[in-house]
Amino acid sequence: MASEVEHVITKDGSSTLYAPRFNQHYHSLHGAIQESLHVFIEMGLKKRLESTPSSLKILEMGLGTGLNALLTALAVPHVPVFYLALEAYPISETAVEQLNYPQEIQGQNQDLFQHIHKAPWEEDFHLSANFSLYKKQVHLQDFQPVQHFDLINFDAFAPESQPELWTPSIFEKIYEWCESQAIFVTYSAKGDVRRALKNAGFSVEKIPGPPGKREMLRASKS
């Protein structure tokens, strides 16, 4: 897939990629940065930080362009963070070079963004003194964690493209991987997804979505 992705500029001026293999864009065409900031930072990370944790363990389903990891590294306060990103189909260096996130976000994050993509797979890499990134090339169905997580960023391609990642059995697994008070966020607001999360044990709420999308889902483990 890495050789097939196509660069696209979204409505807020930031990049995304189109993946013909899945007939999907990695981010919303209404604004890649706007979407990630809203779904995963404002509605996910900041909600979890309301309980003032002493550390955070974050699981991202779909490292993709690295945008969510970059925004999290920039937004997280000075608490130790372990960020485990799953990606079955890493993008190519050529695709990374086309992405304009450092310039669009603050204009001075090129090194941080490059470190995210150049970090070795299957081992800890310290992006900063308090932020440890672990990239794992694996299908979600085959993933076996060795720790529990405080925040789940579920950014898989849409259910119609990757239905195997949006099943009740997947969400049951994720529920077991969660610490108490864990937060799960996704851009999807589909009824089937909401019901599957609820049946897995999560408390689920529909909340306002990013630009161009009326609603999204946030779930929590009581």
GIDA-V154531 format. One record per residue. N is the residue number from 0. PHI is phi in whole degrees, -180 to 180 (none if undefined). NEAR is the number of other ideal C-beta (glycine too) atoms within 12 Angstrom. Layout:
# GIDA-V154531
n=N phi=PHI near=NEAR
n=N phi=PHI near=NEAR
This chain:
# GIDA-V154531
n=0 phi=none near=23
n=1 phi=-56 near=23
n=2 phi=-79 near=16
n=3 phi=-101 near=18
n=4 phi=-66 near=30
n=5 phi=-121 near=24
n=6 phi=-78 near=26
n=7 phi=-138 near=26
n=8 phi=-98 near=23
n=9 phi=-91 near=32
n=10 phi=-66 near=21
n=11 phi=-91 near=27
n=12 phi=92 near=18
n=13 phi=-95 near=36
n=14 phi=-80 near=40
n=15 phi=-143 near=37
n=16 phi=-126 near=41
n=17 phi=-105 near=29
n=18 phi=-110 near=32
n=19 phi=-57 near=16
n=20 phi=-56 near=20
n=21 phi=-111 near=26
n=22 phi=53 near=15
n=23 phi=-142 near=29
n=24 phi=-92 near=33
n=25 phi=-69 near=41
n=26 phi=-138 near=45
n=27 phi=-65 near=33
n=28 phi=-71 near=24
n=29 phi=-75 near=24
n=30 phi=151 near=29
n=31 phi=-65 near=44
n=32 phi=-66 near=38
n=33 phi=-57 near=31
n=34 phi=-64 near=37
n=35 phi=-65 near=46
n=36 phi=-60 near=32
n=37 phi=-68 near=34
n=38 phi=-70 near=45
n=39 phi=-99 near=48
n=40 phi=-98 near=33
n=41 phi=-67 near=27
n=42 phi=-92 near=36
n=43 phi=-108 near=43
n=44 phi=-58 near=37
n=45 phi=-67 near=25
n=46 phi=-64 near=27
n=47 phi=-67 near=40
n=48 phi=-73 near=27
n=49 phi=-61 near=17
n=50 phi=-90 near=18
n=51 phi=45 near=13
n=52 phi=-68 near=26
n=53 phi=-83 near=14
n=54 phi=-159 near=24
n=55 phi=-137 near=39
n=56 phi=-118 near=32
n=57 phi=-116 near=49
n=58 phi=-113 near=43
n=59 phi=-110 near=45
n=60 phi=-92 near=41
n=61 phi=107 near=41
n=62 phi=-59 near=38
n=63 phi=53 near=44
n=64 phi=-78 near=46
n=65 phi=85 near=42
n=66 phi=-64 near=48
n=67 phi=-64 near=47
n=68 phi=-64 near=44
n=69 phi=-63 near=45
n=70 phi=-63 near=41
n=71 phi=-66 near=44
n=72 phi=-61 near=40
n=73 phi=-78 near=29
n=74 phi=-95 near=30
n=75 phi=-71 near=36
n=76 phi=-74 near=22
n=77 phi=-83 near=14
n=78 phi=-124 near=24
n=79 phi=-62 near=20
n=80 phi=-125 near=37
n=81 phi=-113 near=31
n=82 phi=-116 near=43
n=83 phi=-104 near=38
n=84 phi=-112 near=43
n=85 phi=-97 near=40
n=86 phi=-154 near=36
n=87 phi=-81 near=30
n=88 phi=-131 near=29
n=89 phi=-60 near=31
n=90 phi=-79 near=36
n=91 phi=-81 near=21
n=92 phi=-60 near=15
n=93 phi=-61 near=16
n=94 phi=-66 near=28
n=95 phi=-59 near=31
n=96 phi=-64 near=20
n=97 phi=-83 near=23
n=98 phi=-78 near=38
n=99 phi=-109 near=28
n=100 phi=-59 near=43
n=101 phi=-58 near=30
n=102 phi=-69 near=17
n=103 phi=-79 near=28
n=104 phi=-83 near=30
n=105 phi=-141 near=17
n=106 phi=83 near=11
n=107 phi=-141 near=13
n=108 phi=-118 near=28
n=109 phi=-61 near=22
n=110 phi=-63 near=15
n=111 phi=-61 near=29
n=112 phi=-64 near=34
n=113 phi=-64 near=19
n=114 phi=-63 near=25
n=115 phi=-59 near=42
n=116 phi=-84 near=37
n=117 phi=-90 near=20
n=118 phi=-59 near=30
n=119 phi=-65 near=17
n=120 phi=-85 near=22
n=121 phi=67 near=17
n=122 phi=-158 near=14
n=123 phi=-67 near=18
n=124 phi=-137 near=26
n=125 phi=-89 near=21
n=126 phi=-72 near=32
n=127 phi=-155 near=24
n=128 phi=-61 near=12
n=129 phi=-119 near=20
n=130 phi=-128 near=32
n=131 phi=-110 near=30
n=132 phi=-106 near=38
n=133 phi=-129 near=35
n=134 phi=-101 near=32
n=135 phi=-127 near=31
n=136 phi=-90 near=21
n=137 phi=-162 near=24
n=138 phi=-76 near=19
n=139 phi=-56 near=36
n=140 phi=-62 near=20
n=141 phi=-101 near=15
n=142 phi=-76 near=25
n=143 phi=-127 near=14
n=144 phi=-72 near=24
n=145 phi=-113 near=13
n=146 phi=-146 near=19
n=147 phi=-105 near=23
n=148 phi=-124 near=40
n=149 phi=-96 near=38
n=150 phi=-147 near=46
n=151 phi=-115 near=50
n=152 phi=-98 near=41
n=153 phi=-97 near=43
n=154 phi=-123 near=43
n=155 phi=-69 near=38
n=156 phi=-60 near=34
n=157 phi=-58 near=28
n=158 phi=-54 near=27
n=159 phi=-72 near=17
n=160 phi=-97 near=21
n=161 phi=-130 near=27
n=162 phi=-60 near=20
n=163 phi=-67 near=19
n=164 phi=-96 near=33
n=165 phi=-121 near=33
n=166 phi=-93 near=23
n=167 phi=-55 near=23
n=168 phi=-65 near=17
n=169 phi=-65 near=33
n=170 phi=-71 near=37
n=171 phi=-65 near=18
n=172 phi=-62 near=25
n=173 phi=-61 near=41
n=174 phi=-58 near=30
n=175 phi=-69 near=20
n=176 phi=-81 near=33
n=177 phi=-90 near=34
n=178 phi=-72 near=28
n=179 phi=-61 near=16
n=180 phi=75 near=24
n=181 phi=-64 near=36
n=182 phi=-114 near=45
n=183 phi=-120 near=47
n=184 phi=-130 near=46
n=185 phi=-150 near=45
n=186 phi=-71 near=45
n=187 phi=-74 near=38
n=188 phi=-128 near=29
n=189 phi=-62 near=23
n=190 phi=-61 near=16
n=191 phi=-62 near=20
n=192 phi=-68 near=37
n=193 phi=-60 near=29
n=194 phi=-67 near=19
n=195 phi=-65 near=32
n=196 phi=-64 near=38
n=197 phi=-64 near=24
n=198 phi=-67 near=19
n=199 phi=-74 near=29
n=200 phi=122 near=24
n=201 phi=-74 near=34
n=202 phi=-87 near=20
n=203 phi=-121 near=32
n=204 phi=-136 near=21
n=205 phi=-87 near=23
n=206 phi=-132 near=26
n=207 phi=-57 near=19
n=208 phi=-90 near=27
n=209 phi=-73 near=35
n=210 phi=-52 near=25
n=211 phi=88 near=23
n=212 phi=-138 near=27
n=213 phi=-68 near=13
n=214 phi=-138 near=24
n=215 phi=-144 near=35
n=216 phi=-117 near=38
n=217 phi=-131 near=39
n=218 phi=-128 near=40
n=219 phi=-143 near=32
n=220 phi=-105 near=29
n=221 phi=-69 near=14
